[in-house]
């Protein structure tokens, strides 16, 4: 049986990567359902979202499922999604070179 858990980890990043961002950063790894080739984002990349940055048209944001249904808990989109609440705006992507 698999249980979904909230995970908090502390990652040290060089200041130059996150200039102008708050200290409230959430990191996700792009999977098969959340990759955007038009934005240069592919499966396996790390996506950094700043929870203090509001939605901005044409910019990718992370959304959390607030409907309590069986849809994925987190989604990434460049527009609002019904039943999902805005969590934070994308501020940085990093490629994962691990095989």
C-alpha positions as CSV (number, residue, x, y, z in Angstrom):
1,X,0.0,0.0,0.0
2,X,1.3,3.4,-0.9
3,X,0.6,6.5,1.3
4,X,1.0,10.0,0.0
5,X,3.1,12.1,2.3
6,X,4.0,15.7,2.5
7,X,7.8,16.0,2.3
8,X,9.8,19.0,3.5
9,X,13.5,19.3,2.6
10,X,15.9,22.1,2.8
11,X,18.1,22.7,-0.2
12,X,20.9,25.3,-0.4
13,X,20.9,27.1,-3.7
14,X,23.3,29.9,-4.9
15,X,21.7,33.3,-4.4
16,X,22.2,34.2,-8.1
17,X,19.7,31.4,-9.1
18,X,16.9,32.8,-6.9
19,X,17.4,36.5,-7.0
20,X,14.1,38.4,-6.4
21,X,12.4,35.3,-5.0
22,X,11.0,34.8,-1.5
23,X,12.2,32.1,0.9
24,X,9.0,30.1,0.3
25,X,10.1,27.9,-2.6
26,X,8.5,24.6,-3.5
27,X,10.3,22.1,-5.8
28,X,8.7,19.5,-8.0
29,X,10.1,17.1,-10.6
30,X,8.3,17.2,-13.9
31,X,6.6,13.9,-14.7
32,X,4.7,12.5,-17.7
33,X,1.7,14.7,-17.0
34,X,3.5,17.9,-16.2
35,X,6.0,18.7,-18.9
36,X,5.8,21.6,-21.3
37,X,8.1,21.4,-24.3
38,X,6.9,24.9,-25.5
39,X,8.5,26.2,-22.3
40,X,11.6,24.0,-22.6
41,X,10.5,21.8,-19.7
42,X,10.8,18.0,-20.1
43,X,10.2,15.0,-17.9
44,X,12.7,14.7,-15.1
45,X,13.5,18.4,-14.8
46,X,13.2,20.1,-11.4
47,X,10.7,23.0,-11.3
48,X,11.0,25.7,-8.6
49,X,7.9,27.6,-7.7
50,X,7.8,30.7,-5.5
51,X,4.6,30.5,-3.3
52,X,4.7,34.3,-2.8
53,X,4.5,35.1,-6.6
54,X,0.9,35.4,-7.9
55,X,-0.4,34.1,-11.1
56,X,0.7,36.0,-14.2
57,X,-0.8,35.4,-17.6
58,X,1.6,33.4,-19.9
59,X,3.8,32.2,-17.0
60,X,3.7,28.6,-15.6
61,X,2.3,28.1,-12.1
62,X,1.7,25.2,-9.8
63,X,-1.8,24.4,-8.7
64,X,-3.1,22.2,-5.9
65,X,-6.3,20.1,-6.1
66,X,-8.9,21.6,-3.7
67,X,-11.9,19.7,-5.1
68,X,-11.1,16.5,-3.2
69,X,-11.7,14.3,-6.2
70,X,-9.5,11.7,-7.8
71,X,-7.6,14.1,-10.2
72,X,-3.9,14.6,-9.5
73,X,-3.0,16.5,-6.4
74,X,-0.7,18.9,-8.2
75,X,-0.8,20.3,-11.7
76,X,1.3,22.8,-13.7
77,X,-0.4,25.2,-16.1
78,X,-0.1,28.7,-17.7
79,X,-3.8,29.3,-16.9
80,X,-6.1,28.8,-14.0
81,X,-7.6,25.3,-13.6
82,X,-11.1,24.7,-12.2
83,X,-11.0,22.9,-8.8
84,X,-7.4,23.8,-8.3
85,X,-5.9,26.6,-6.1
86,X,-2.8,28.6,-7.2
87,X,0.2,27.4,-5.2
88,X,3.1,29.4,-6.7
89,X,4.6,30.7,-9.9
90,X,7.6,29.1,-11.7
91,X,10.8,30.9,-11.1
92,X,13.5,28.4,-12.1
93,X,14.0,25.1,-13.9
94,X,17.0,22.7,-13.6
95,X,17.8,19.7,-15.7
96,X,18.4,16.4,-13.9
97,X,21.6,14.7,-15.3
98,X,21.2,11.6,-13.1
99,X,20.4,8.5,-15.1
